[in-house]
Amino acid sequence: MAIGQQQSGIRCSPASSSSAASVAPFRAVKREREPERVQKRASIAIVEPRETNLRLLSAILGRGYDVITSRPTRASEAVGTIQRERPDVVIIDIDPRNKKDDLEAVRQMRRSSPRTIIILYTTSTRFFEEDEKMLFDAALEKGCDTDQIRQAIERDLHLPTVVVIDDFEVEFEIFAPHLRGIARVVNNAPVESVDAAMLVIQRERPDFVLLDMSLTPNGREGFEILRLIREALPNTKVILDTTSYPVQGPPTDFTREIEAAGFDLIVGKAGWAGTAAYIQSVQAANSP
């Protein structure tokens, strides 16, 4: 919202942005045809403190989406709703005068509902640093055609999905922002076993899996996870992200085994740029 005088009209323009239950081990997975995903109306939560703006946005987006917001709300007040409802999309107004608390609320939304698309919708994005904009899937300004909100929503709803399998939480903080606009990372919790990894992968059924080779000191879980993905989800692309490859000097038995395993892509640790380029190339090749 604006500092000082509020703006009542709704227009927008693009801005520069930048304990699961116990389960049986996934040791024998029957290969099945992947079921088609059922299309449904996306659910949208509008986090907007001004009632006039909320009503207008609800009326506009209610034609095509399920709007679950019924009253004006500030970001810090909406965390519980997002955690409970887990909507497909959140459109959120951040008050620059309360930016620190509101951005922390957005981080809490990210942690509790990693699949949710969060779009910043504010009077001016110039109050936000580039690293703050990276919290959002898109940054829009109130100022012109509302069709651009729909375009941002539809673009992100149809992005390919990525599951990150890693035992360090920091990896999620690195990859998710750099892939925004290219793919959506749909999980955010570290995993520490093959079974935990496959539980997430089978639940999310992603287009891509970004896989760290080593979840325990023996460093061989990646081969087992790859095998299980190939059996259960043959259309999912598996990207290996590991410090063990490439290596300087002559190849080792381990690097030869990595190359022969059949990963769709092998990148060095924190190889988000190569990952992003690969996802884009796969999407381009699959486009009609």
Backbone hydrogen bonds in HBPLUS format (Angstrom, degrees):
<---DONOR---> <-ACCEPTOR-->    atom                        ^
c    i                          cat <-CA-CA->   ^        H-A-AA   ^      H-
h    n   atom  resd res      DA  || num        DHA   H-A  angle D-A-AA Bond
n    s   type  num  typ     dist DA aas  dist angle  dist       angle   num
A0012-CYS N   A0144-CYS O   2.16 MM 132  4.01 145.8  1.26 103.0 112.1     1
A0013-SER N   A0141-GLU O   2.52 MM 128  5.08 136.7  1.70 141.7 155.7     2
A0141-GLU N   A0013-SER O   2.77 MM 128  5.08 176.5  1.77 162.4 162.9     3
A0015-ALA N   A0139-ALA O   3.19 MM 124  5.72 137.4  2.38 164.3 154.3     4
A0066-ASP N   A0042-ALA O   2.88 MM  24  6.09 165.5  1.90 152.7 157.0     5
A0088-ASP N   A0043-SER O   3.04 MM  45  5.18 123.7  2.37 118.9 133.6     6
A0089-VAL N   A0043-SER O   3.03 MM  46  6.36 146.3  2.14 155.0 163.8     7
A0044-ILE N   A0066-ASP O   2.83 MM  22  6.01 159.2  1.87 146.6 148.6     8
A0068-ILE N   A0044-ILE O   2.91 MM  24  6.08 162.2  1.94 154.4 159.6     9
A0045-ALA N   A0089-VAL O   2.88 MM  44  6.31 160.2  1.92 154.7 159.5    10
A0091-ILE N   A0045-ALA O   2.92 MM  46  6.36 159.2  1.97 159.0 165.9    11
A0047-VAL N   A0091-ILE O   2.73 MM  44  6.01 167.7  1.75 160.3 164.7    12
A0093-ASP N   A0047-VAL O   2.90 MM  46  6.14 158.7  1.95 170.7 172.1    13
A0073-THR N   A0048-GLU O   3.02 MM  25  5.38 146.5  2.14 111.8 116.9    14
A0054-LEU N   A0050-ARG O   2.97 MM   4  6.22 159.4  2.02 153.4 160.2    15
A0055-ARG N   A0051-GLU O   2.89 MM   4  6.09 164.0  1.91 154.9 157.7    16
A0056-LEU N   A0052-THR O   3.11 MM   4  6.33 164.3  2.14 150.3 154.4    17
A0057-LEU N   A0053-ASN O   2.93 MM   4  6.09 170.0  1.94 155.0 157.9    18
A0058-SER N   A0054-LEU O   2.86 MM   4  5.94 160.4  1.90 149.7 156.0    19
A0059-ALA N   A0055-ARG O   2.94 MM   4  6.10 155.5  2.00 146.5 152.8    20
A0060-ILE N   A0056-LEU O   2.99 MM   4  6.21 160.3  2.03 150.5 155.7    21
A0061-LEU N   A0057-LEU O   2.84 MM   4  5.94 176.0  1.84 159.2 160.6    22
A0062-GLY N   A0058-SER O   2.78 MM   4  5.47 131.2  2.02 134.4 146.3    23
A0065-TYR N   A0061-LEU O   3.14 MM   4  5.86 131.5  2.39 149.7 163.5    24
A0077-GLU N   A0074-ARG O   2.97 MM   3  5.31 138.9  2.14 107.0 119.2    25
A0078-ALA N   A0075-ALA O   3.06 MM   3  5.21 150.5  2.15 105.8 114.8    26
A0082-ILE N   A0078-ALA O   3.06 MM   4  6.35 163.4  2.09 160.8 165.1    27
A0083-GLN N   A0079-VAL O   2.90 MM   4  6.13 161.8  1.93 156.6 162.1    28
A0084-ARG N   A0080-GLY O   2.97 MM   4  6.10 148.1  2.07 142.6 151.1    29
A0085-GLU N   A0081-THR O   2.77 MM   4  5.81 173.1  1.77 158.6 161.0    30
A0086-ARG N   A0082-ILE O   2.85 MM   4  5.13 150.2  1.94 132.1 140.6    31
A0117-ILE N   A0088-ASP O   2.89 MM  29  6.12 176.3  1.89 143.9 143.1    32
A0090-VAL N   A0117-ILE O   2.66 MM  27  6.08 149.8  1.75 163.8 173.6    33
A0119-ILE N   A0090-VAL O   2.80 MM  29  6.13 169.1  1.81 170.2 173.3    34
A0092-ILE N   A0119-ILE O   2.92 MM  27  6.17 169.6  1.94 167.2 170.0    35
A0121-TYR N   A0092-ILE O   2.80 MM  29  5.53 161.9  1.83 150.5 147.0    36
A0098-ASN N   A0095-ASP O   2.78 MM   3  5.28 153.1  1.85 118.4 127.3    37
A0102-ASP N   A0098-ASN O   3.07 MM   4  6.20 164.7  2.10 157.8 162.5    38
A0103-LEU N   A0099-LYS O   2.82 MM   4  5.88 162.5  1.85 157.6 161.1    39
A0104-GLU N   A0100-LYS O   3.17 MM   4  6.33 151.4  2.26 140.4 148.2    40
A0105-ALA N   A0101-ASP O   3.02 MM   4  6.30 144.5  2.15 141.0 150.7    41
A0106-VAL N   A0102-ASP O   3.03 MM   4  6.43 145.9  2.15 141.9 151.0    42
A0107-ARG N   A0103-LEU O   2.98 MM   4  6.34 153.6  2.05 146.7 153.5    43
A0108-GLN N   A0104-GLU O   3.03 MM   4  6.34 151.4  2.12 144.7 152.0    44
A0109-MET N   A0105-ALA O   2.98 MM   4  6.31 150.7  2.07 145.1 153.3    45
A0110-ARG N   A0106-VAL O   2.91 MM   4  6.24 156.7  1.97 151.6 157.8    46
A0111-ARG N   A0107-ARG O   3.00 MM   4  6.29 158.6  2.04 149.0 154.0    47
A0112-SER N   A0108-GLN O   3.04 MM   4  6.20 156.6  2.09 149.1 154.8    48
A0113-SER N   A0109-MET O   2.87 MM   4  5.80 146.7  1.98 151.5 159.3    49
A0116-THR N   A0113-SER O   3.06 MM   3  5.68 153.3  2.13 119.8 127.2    50
A0137-ASP N   A0118-ILE O   2.77 MM  19  5.58 159.3  1.82 158.8 165.0    51
A0120-LEU N   A0138-ALA O   2.93 MM  18  6.18 156.4  1.98 165.0 158.0    52
A0140-LEU N   A0120-LEU O   2.79 MM  20  5.92 170.3  1.80 152.5 155.9    53
A0122-THR N   A0140-LEU O   3.13 MM  18  6.57 160.4  2.17 157.6 155.3    54
A0142-LYS N   A0122-THR O   2.89 MM  20  5.81 149.1  1.98 132.2 139.2    55
A0128-PHE N   A0125-THR O   3.04 MM   3  5.51 164.0  2.07 118.7 121.2    56
A0132-GLU N   A0129-GLU O   3.03 MM   3  5.18 128.3  2.31  99.4 113.6    57
A0133-LYS N   A0129-GLU O   3.02 MM   4  6.41 150.6  2.11 152.0 160.6    58
A0134-MET N   A0130-GLU O   3.15 MM   4  6.44 136.3  2.36 140.8 152.2    59
A0135-LEU N   A0132-GLU O   3.15 MM   3  5.65 164.9  2.17 112.5 117.1    60
A0136-PHE N   A0133-LYS O   2.95 MM   3  5.64 163.9  1.97 120.4 125.7    61
A0148-GLN N   A0145-ASP O   3.28 MM   3  6.12 164.5  2.30 117.6 121.1    62
A0149-ILE N   A0146-THR O   2.93 MM   3  5.38 146.1  2.04 110.3 119.7    63
A0151-GLN N   A0147-ASP O   2.92 MM   4  6.25 155.9  1.97 149.0 156.4    64
A0152-ALA N   A0148-GLN O   3.05 MM   4  6.15 155.6  2.12 136.3 141.9    65
A0153-ILE N   A0149-ILE O   2.93 MM   4  6.21 160.5  1.96 153.6 159.2    66
A0154-GLU N   A0150-ARG O   2.85 MM   4  6.03 175.5  1.85 159.9 160.7    67
A0155-ARG N   A0151-GLN O   2.93 MM   4  5.99 159.6  1.97 145.8 151.9    68
A0156-ASP N   A0152-ALA O   3.16 MM   4  6.30 168.8  2.18 147.5 149.9    69
A0157-LEU N   A0153-ILE O   2.89 MM   4  6.05 154.3  1.96 154.0 162.2    70
A0158-HIS N   A0154-GLU O   3.22 MM   4  6.24 141.5  2.37 142.0 149.5    71
A0159-LEU N   A0156-ASP O   3.36 MM   3  5.18 169.0  2.37 100.8 103.6    72
A0184-ARG N   A0160-PRO O   2.90 MM  24  6.33 160.5  1.93 157.9 164.4    73
A0207-ASP N   A0161-THR O   3.08 MM  46  5.25 132.7  2.31 118.5 131.0    74
A0208-PHE N   A0161-THR O   3.00 MM  47  6.31 148.1  2.11 156.0 164.9    75
A0162-VAL N   A0184-ARG O   2.77 MM  22  5.84 153.1  1.84 152.6 149.1    76
A0186-VAL N   A0162-VAL O   2.97 MM  24  6.12 158.8  2.01 161.8 166.3    77
A0163-VAL N   A0208-PHE O   3.02 MM  45  6.50 153.8  2.09 149.4 155.8    78
A0210-LEU N   A0163-VAL O   2.86 MM  47  6.16 161.5  1.89 154.4 160.8    79
A0165-ILE N   A0210-LEU O   2.81 MM  45  6.10 170.1  1.82 163.2 165.3    80
A0212-ASP N   A0165-ILE O   2.92 MM  47  6.00 157.1  1.97 164.5 169.6    81
A0191-VAL N   A0166-ASP O   2.97 MM  25  5.89 156.1  2.03 135.9 141.7    82
A0171-GLU N   A0168-PHE O   3.20 MM   3  5.88 149.8  2.30 114.9 121.7    83
A0172-PHE N   A0169-GLU O   3.07 MM   3  5.70 139.6  2.23 116.0 124.8    84
A0173-GLU N   A0170-VAL O   3.08 MM   3  5.10 116.9  2.49  96.1 111.5    85
A0174-ILE N   A0170-VAL O   3.06 MM   4  6.38 136.6  2.25 145.2 157.4    86
A0175-PHE N   A0171-GLU O   2.96 MM   4  6.15 173.6  1.97 154.6 155.4    87
A0176-ALA N   A0172-PHE O   3.10 MM   4  5.77 157.3  2.16 141.6 147.9    88
A0179-LEU N   A0175-PHE O   3.08 MM   4  6.20 132.3  2.32 155.6 169.2    89
A0179-LEU N   A0176-ALA O   3.27 MM   3  5.37 142.6  2.41 101.7 111.9    90
A0180-ARG N   A0177-PRO O   3.34 MM   3  5.37 155.9  2.41 100.2 107.1    91
A0182-ILE N   A0179-LEU O   2.85 MM   3  5.29 153.8  1.92 137.8 142.3    92
A0183-ALA N   A0179-LEU O   2.83 MM   4  5.48 161.7  1.87 155.6 158.6    93
A0197-ALA N   A0193-SER O   3.03 MM   4  6.22 155.2  2.10 143.5 150.7    94
A0198-MET N   A0194-VAL O   2.94 MM   4  6.21 163.0  1.97 156.1 159.9    95
A0199-LEU N   A0195-ASP O   2.97 MM   4  6.12 143.9  2.10 143.2 153.1    96
A0200-VAL N   A0196-ALA O   3.26 MM   4  6.53 159.9  2.31 147.0 150.2    97
A0201-ILE N   A0197-ALA O   3.01 MM   4  6.28 167.0  2.03 152.3 156.3    98
A0202-GLN N   A0198-MET O   2.87 MM   4  5.84 166.5  1.89 145.6 149.5    99
A0203-ARG N   A0199-LEU O   3.09 MM   4  6.11 146.5  2.21 136.9 146.2   100
A0204-GLU N   A0200-VAL O   2.95 MM   4  6.10 164.4  1.97 156.3 159.8   101
A0205-ARG N   A0201-ILE O   2.78 MM   4  5.55 150.5  1.87 146.6 154.7   102
A0237-LYS N   A0207-ASP O   2.98 MM  30  6.33 163.1  2.01 153.1 148.1   103
A0209-VAL N   A0237-LYS O   2.81 MM  28  6.26 148.7  1.91 161.0 170.7   104
A0239-ILE N   A0209-VAL O   2.78 MM  30  6.01 175.6  1.78 173.9 175.5   105
A0211-LEU N   A0239-ILE O   2.75 MM  28  5.94 174.1  1.76 175.2 177.3   106
A0241-ASP N   A0211-LEU O   2.78 MM  30  5.67 172.4  1.79 151.0 150.7   107
A0222-GLY N   A0213-MET O   3.07 MM   9  4.43 139.0  2.24 152.7 145.6   108
A0219-GLY N   A0216-THR O   3.02 MM   3  5.82 159.4  2.06 130.3 135.6   109
A0224-GLU N   A0221-GLU O   3.05 MM   3  5.25 115.6  2.49 101.4 116.7   110
A0225-ILE N   A0221-GLU O   2.90 MM   4  6.18 163.5  1.93 162.5 167.6   111
A0226-LEU N   A0222-GLY O   2.95 MM   4  6.07 159.5  1.99 145.3 151.0   112
A0227-ARG N   A0223-PHE O   3.08 MM   4  6.32 159.8  2.13 143.4 148.4   113
A0228-LEU N   A0224-GLU O   3.04 MM   4  6.29 161.7  2.07 151.1 155.4   114
A0229-ILE N   A0225-ILE O   2.90 MM   4  6.11 155.8  1.96 153.1 159.7   115
A0230-ARG N   A0226-LEU O   2.99 MM   4  6.20 163.1  2.02 153.9 158.2   116
A0231-GLU N   A0227-ARG O   3.14 MM   4  6.42 145.7  2.26 142.4 151.4   117
A0232-ALA N   A0228-LEU O   2.95 MM   4  6.09 163.9  1.98 150.3 154.6   118
A0233-LEU N   A0229-ILE O   2.68 MM   4  5.25 159.0  1.73 146.6 154.2   119
A0236-THR N   A0233-LEU O   3.05 MM   3  5.66 164.5  2.08 123.0 127.9   120
A0264-ASP N   A0238-VAL O   2.94 MM  26  5.45 139.7  2.10 150.8 162.0   121
A0240-LEU N   A0265-LEU O   2.81 MM  25  6.17 163.2  1.84 165.6 162.0   122
A0267-VAL N   A0240-LEU O   2.84 MM  27  6.16 168.2  1.85 172.1 175.5   123
A0242-THR N   A0267-VAL O   3.22 MM  25  6.68 161.0  2.26 162.0 161.1   124
A0256-ARG N   A0252-THR O   2.98 MM   4  6.21 156.2  2.04 150.2 157.1   125
A0257-GLU N   A0253-ASP O   2.96 MM   4  6.15 149.8  2.05 140.8 149.2   126
A0258-ILE N   A0254-PHE O   2.94 MM   4  6.26 153.1  2.02 148.3 155.4   127
A0259-GLU N   A0255-THR O   3.01 MM   4  6.24 163.2  2.04 147.5 151.3   128
A0260-ALA N   A0256-ARG O   2.99 MM   4  6.20 145.1  2.11 144.0 153.5   129
A0261-ALA N   A0257-GLU O   3.07 MM   4  6.03 118.5  2.46 140.0 154.0   130
A0261-ALA N   A0258-ILE O   3.21 MM   3  5.24 150.9  2.30 101.3 109.9   131
A0271-GLY N   A0268-GLY O   2.95 MM   3  5.29 114.2  2.39 151.6 146.0   132
A0275-THR N   A0271-GLY O   3.05 MM   4  6.27 155.9  2.11 149.6 157.2   133
A0276-ALA N   A0272-TRP O   2.81 MM   4  5.98 162.6  1.84 152.1 155.8   134
A0277-ALA N   A0273-ALA O   3.03 MM   4  6.24 162.5  2.06 148.8 153.4   135
A0278-TYR N   A0274-GLY O   2.99 MM   4  6.12 155.2  2.05 143.6 150.4   136
A0279-ILE N   A0275-THR O   2.98 MM   4  6.22 165.6  2.00 155.6 158.8   137
A0280-GLN N   A0276-ALA O   3.03 MM   4  6.24 162.4  2.07 150.0 154.8   138
A0281-SER N   A0277-ALA O   2.97 MM   4  6.20 151.3  2.05 143.7 151.7   139
A0282-VAL N   A0278-TYR O   2.94 MM   4  6.22 156.3  1.99 155.0 160.8   140
A0283-GLN N   A0279-ILE O   2.96 MM   4  6.19 163.8  1.99 151.9 156.3   141
A0284-ALA N   A0280-GLN O   2.91 MM   4  6.08 156.3  1.97 145.9 152.6   142
A0285-ALA N   A0281-SER O   2.99 MM   4  6.15 154.6  2.05 142.6 149.3   143
A0286-ASN N   A0282-VAL O   3.06 MM   4  6.26 138.1  2.24 142.4 153.5   144
A0286-ASN N   A0283-GLN O   3.20 MM   3  5.11 127.7  2.49  91.9 105.4   145
A0287-SER N   A0283-GLN O   3.03 MM   4  6.14 113.1  2.50 138.4 154.0   146
A0287-SER N   A0284-ALA O   3.26 MM   3  5.18 153.3  2.34  97.0 104.9   147
